[in-house]
Amino acid sequence: MRIAVASSDGKEINQHFGHVERFLIYEVEDDKVELVEERVVERFCRHDPENPMRSHTLKGTGEALAGCRAVVCSMIGEAPKIELERIGVEPFVVEGEIVATLIDLARVL
């Protein structure tokens, strides 16, 4: 299964969903975790929360996450959670080492 990760360093899950400018996409099977690609997205959180482009940005991020079973990040707001659930991607808020966390997560998905 594919899981998107919000990480600034490629080692730890340590980014807020809305601050991400790229998601790391991992293929997780049994106890094997492999980075397969990076997907660039437009940053959702901006200084103006009323900006009408926010919904467009969120839709674009959702499209970029197509094919992923889940997204893991250190924090996520309600609007992104709702959009992810709408498109069938489960959001998980967690921090920690990527590989170990994805192995544990895959066991419950």
For each residue, the residues with C-beta under 8 A, 3 or more apart:
1: 27 28 29 69 70 106 109
2: 25 26 27 28 36 67 68 69
3: 25 26 28 68 69 70 71 72 102 105 106
4: 23 24 25 26 39 65 68 70 71 72 89
5: 13 23 24 25 26 71 72 73 98 102
6: 13 14 15 16 17 19 20 23 71 72 73 74
7: 10 11 12 13 14 15 24 98
8: 12 14 15
9: 12 14
10: 7 24 35 98
11: 7 97 98
12: 7 8 9 95 96 97 98
13: 5 6 7 72 73 74 94 95 96 97 98 101
14: 6 7 8 9 74 95
15: 6 7 8 19 20 73 74
16: 6 19 20 45 73 74 75 76
17: 6 20 44 71 73 75 76 77 80 91
18: 43 44 45 76 77 80
19: 6 15 16 43 44 45
20: 6 15 16 17 23 41 43 44 73
21: 40 41 42 43
22: 38 39 40 41
23: 4 5 6 20 38 39 41 64 65 71
24: 4 5 7 10 35 38 98
25: 2 3 4 5 35 36 37 38 39 68
26: 2 3 4 5 33 34 35 36 98 102
27: 1 2 33 34 36
28: 1 2 3 32 33 34 102 103 105 106
29: 1 32 106
30:
31: 103
32: 28 29
33: 26 27 28 98 99 102 103
34: 26 27 28
35: 10 24 25 26
36: 2 25 26 27
37: 25
38: 22 23 24 25
39: 4 22 23 25 64 65
40: 21 22 64
41: 20 21 22 23 44 60 61 64
42: 21 57 60 61
43: 18 19 20 21 46 57
44: 17 18 19 20 41 54 57 58 61 80
45: 16 18 19
46: 43 49 51 53 54
47:
48: 51
49: 46 54
50:
51: 46 48 54
52: 55 56
53: 46 56 57
54: 44 46 49 51 57 58 79
55: 52 58 59
56: 52 53 59 60
57: 42 43 44 53 54 60 61
58: 44 54 55 61 62 79 80 83
59: 55 56 62 63 83
60: 41 42 56 57 63 64
61: 41 42 44 57 58 64 65 80 83
62: 58 59 65 66 83 84 86 87 89
63: 59 60 66
64: 23 39 40 41 60 61
65: 4 23 39 61 62 68 71 84 87 89
66: 62 63 87
67: 2
68: 2 3 4 25 65 71 89
69: 1 2 3 89 90 109
70: 1 3 4 89 90 91 92 105 109
71: 3 4 5 6 17 23 65 68 76 84 89 90 91 92
72: 3 4 5 6 13 92 93 94 101 102 105
73: 5 6 13 15 16 17 20 76 91 92 93 94
74: 6 13 14 15 16 93 94 95
75: 16 17 93
76: 16 17 18 71 73 80 81 84 91 93
77: 17 18 80 81
78: 81 82
79: 54 58 82 83
80: 17 18 44 58 61 76 77 83 84 91
81: 76 77 78 84 85 91
82: 78 79 85 86
83: 58 59 61 62 79 80 86 87
84: 62 65 71 76 80 81 87 89 90 91
85: 81 82 88 89 90 91
86: 62 82 83
87: 62 65 66 83 84
88: 85
89: 4 62 65 68 69 70 71 84 85
90: 69 70 71 84 85 109
91: 17 70 71 73 76 80 81 84 85
92: 70 71 72 73 105
93: 72 73 74 75 76
94: 13 72 73 74 101 105
95: 12 13 14 74
96: 12 13 100 101
97: 11 12 13 100 101
98: 5 7 10 11 12 13 24 26 33 101 102
99: 33 102 103
100: 96 97 103 104
101: 13 72 94 96 97 98 104 105
102: 3 5 26 28 33 72 98 99 105 106
103: 28 31 33 99 100 106 107
104: 100 101 107 108
105: 3 28 70 72 92 94 101 102 108 109
106: 1 3 28 29 102 103 109
107: 103 104
108: 104 105
109: 1 69 70 90 105 106
